[in-house]
Amino acid sequence: MATSSSTEGRFAQVLQCPICLESLRRPKVLPCGHTYCNSCLQSHISSKVINRGTPQACFPCPVCRADTTLPDNTASVDQWAELFPVNSIVSSLLDVSVETFGEKFCDICRKWNRETSAKSFCKDCKRFLCTLCKEHHNETLSCISHDVVDLSTDYDTSIRIPSLSTIEKCLKHLNKNIEFYCIDHNLLCCNTCGFLEHRKCEKVIPIDDMVKTFDSKAKSKYLETNIRNIGDHIKEITGKIKENADNIQNDKSAILQQIRSLRAELNVKLQKLEDELIASLEGNHKTEDLTLHNQEARAQSLISGIGSDLTQLDLVMTHGSEVQKVIILHSMEENLNRYFKAISEYQEELKDIKIGLECNKNLPDLINNLNEFGQITVARLQTKFPPCSPVTASQREEETVDGSSMNQLMDRKAMKVSEFSVKLPDDSSSCYISDVLSLETAKHIFVDWNNEKIKVYGENFQLLQSMKLQGSPWNGSILPDNSMAVTLPFRKTILFFRIDDKMHSVREIKTRLQCWGIAVMKDQLVITTGCDEDSILILDTNGSEIRTVRPHNYLSENMLYPYNVKINRDKTIIYISYYSGNKLVAYNTSWNVLFTYTDQDMNGPEGIDTDREGNIVLCGYSSYNVQQISTDGKLIKVLITKKEDMKVPVTIQFYRDMDRFFVTYRDCDVVEVYDMCD
């Protein structure tokens, strides 16, 4: 589409089809909310639909992979995309974007690298047309019925508000308006849905009644902020993916160099062994060859002597006197004895010589077993991210560089006295101490989310023991029998340990929902579930669910994402931090709300503890601070304000008669120790 850069900047992502990456044409919206071109959606459904021809026929959304049921699987295959409603908002935005901004050029001519001024616009094709292309367009059989407007006279140059009427339509029954809200299922429905699916539900109210109590501005701000927050997390994940891609490319280059170096080292070693063996062969051959040469020379000398004797014997016997014959024969007899002796010696000395190669006895096995230099291994370790937690819009408001606020003008009542490291040599990630427990035996237990460990330290902060878990732990609590319970949220598991000379697991229980915070109240476990139903589970110590706590007005009161839980020393008040709603809520043991605490400078409340007087101390994960709150829900003072290094406080734990406390931070290897000051 020919639109100005400003328009493209405003609508680029909304108006682009995720499949063809072009401007949406006849945009169709799925129940999950994602929109595609009609033709792109049809192609996707035809290729991906499963259980074709049955009532269970469905296909995955190309973006979110949600299973989407065909509204009518008896329809013709080439009409499946038509069954889904048009996204009227996107369609209107398309009209606005093509009719409002900048000079228009013919889209067809542009494909041929020609810029021809557009005179008309086809609302069905979403294309600008010059005079000539308009004539061809109108003569095309499939385009005869299209709505083509004259740019100079036939369209409104003001920005139109998109038609929103289709938002009120039921996605299951397109001709019905949404009229009811089912509180039991947290679903909006039309008359038909209400009769067919919710007639047995106890709490179904008209949508007009819901509108009266629904804070749309707060909810809109909450959703917008959290969608952006999720986008930020996805960008962080994308960055990690790119980082991994760079890392494995670097790993590949390093391994290639390592392989070549290994081959070079082997070549050098083999060449050295070969040279040494050849030198040994040459030396041995030279020695034996010289011996044989000397033996041959002596034999040749003897042969020459024998020849000379035979010549003399023949001459004397032919021409000599009898005396001469006696003398020569006597001499020859002595020579004969010498010859026999020489032959005997030669035969004794003469050996059959054979030079051979005796290989190292380990060499054949080495050659047979050396089928490879090594193996390429791929280690896939779970990337550790802090939980993607809902945040409120207020935390995105601009702050000054030094983090100054009114609370910083208040007197600080906590002083940092020391810090110590909880990083172990075999930790694969930076520490994320999500909870701290102090025992009466002066032991301190640190729950490390990133490294999936429980770490036990002594009074002087020396490591006593640690245990690796199969999953990331979040919260812990000490039971009456001095055993310890730890939550593993994503595994929906609570582990129970004995902290003796050697820590050991004794049992585990499974939970219906994710388990984040945990506290012990008499013989019951109080479990917070985060965004998994935004509820609180009450279990017995065997894991049986006794009840579920979720205030009826939790949506309107923004009591969302219950994260951490703390019970006061008298076991009479339960404190729950609601991360999304920026709230601390105090309940009595009957689960009636005693008070709700909020503060403009407390964002993303997480870790909770109580001091000697019973006041609550609360960590602000997103506001980088720690506040002290009275037992009736009033701010007393700010103990820790935002630091220059922007450390994110996660949890706090008092010890030593309640005058000293630990503070831990996100992705931080040290734990800070503070003293309360008057």
Secondary structure, 3 states (H helix, E strand, C coil): CCCCHHHHHHHCCCCECCCCCCECCCEEECCCCCEEEHHHHHHHHHHHCECCCCCCCEEECCCCCCEEECCCCCCCHHHCHHHCCECHHHHHHHHHHHHHCCCCECHHHHCCCCCCECCEEECCCCEEECHHHHHHHHHCHHHCCCCEEECCCCCCCCCCCCCCHHHHECCCCCCCECCEEECCCCEEECHHHHHHHCCCCCCEEEHHHHHHHCCHHHHHHHHHHHHHHHHHHHHHHHHHHHHHHHHHHHHHHHHHHHHHHHHHHHHHHHHHHHHHHHHHHHHHHHHHHHHHHHHHHHHHHHHHHHHHHHHHHHHHHHHCCHHHHHHHHHHHHHHHHHHHHHHHHHHHHCCCCCCCCCCCCCHHHHHHHCCCCCCCCCCCCCCCCCCCCCCCHHHHCCCCCCCCCHHHHCCCCEEEEEEEECCCCCCCCCCCEEEEEECCCCCEEEEECCCCEEEEECCCCCEEEEEECCCCCCCEEECCCCCEEEEEHHHCEEEEEECCCCCEEEEEEECCCCCCCEEEECCEEEEECCCCCCCEEEEECCCCEEEEECCCCCCCCCCCCEEEEEECCCCCEEEEEECCCCEEEEEECCCCEEEEECCCCCCCEEEEEECCCCCEEEEECCCCEEEEECCCCCEEEEEECCCCCCCCEEEEEEECCCCEEEEEECCCCEEEEEEECC
